[in-house]
Each structure stands twice: as structure tokens, then as C-alpha cells.
Amino acid sequence: MTNRESLHYTKEHEWLSIEGDVATVGITEYAAEKLGDIVFVDLPKLGSSTTYMKICGEIESTKSVGELYAPVDGEIVAVNDSVTATPELVNQDPMGAGWLIKIKFTELPALLTHEEYAQLTNEG
């Protein structure tokens, strides 16, 4: 997931990689940096439903607690057990091995491009 330009983004600092009708979701490097050292990740259960922009998980760091918002309506088809066992993986590789969930969706909402997200975070 190193080609950041091909990813989609949310204003809540999540990235999505779309393959067919499945979105792999994680938090951006910007979000991981702002959270600080991540110590706990709570992800939704496999098979559970997600509703667009509703909280579906939680990421706790030494600084604060961040919520994971569902970027699409759908069903959880995979969770990254590696990040629940080793939360610091999200800090180490948020855009790759630190992915969080995969959601099978029926429709994509309006998402940000890489350029729009970079402007949002003043990194453009």
C-alpha cells in the first residue's frame, strides 16, 4: 500500500485501498503521528455491519483515544489481528502492515484524493 496517490482518504484521517467491492481501511501517517505511541486497538467483529461515519473501533495512545469511523456502509470481512496483538504496528507502518479492517461495501461515498487530503493536513 505504498502508492499513496492511488488511495482514497477521509477527513477523519483514514485511508482506503479499493479492490473490487472491498475497501481496506487504516489510519494515515498523519493520524498515527498525531496520536503518538499507540497502545491499544479495538476493532469491530468479523461479520459485523458498518454504517457510514459511525464509530466502529477505537485506537488508544499514550496521548489520547481516537475513534475509527466507518468510511463506508458494509460488512467487516477481515480484521487485522496483528494490530490488536501488537498495537505499535500502526505507528510503525500505518499505510501498510498496520491496516485495520476490510469492509465489503455496496457503494462508495465521496472520498478525498491524495492531493485533497494533503491540502487538508497542510502537507500539500
Secondary structure by P-SEA (a helix, b strand, c coil): ccccccccccccbbbbbbcccbbbbbbcaaaaaaaccccbbbbbccccccccccccbbbbcccbbbbbcccccccccccccccccccccccccccccccccccccccccccccaaaaaaaaccc
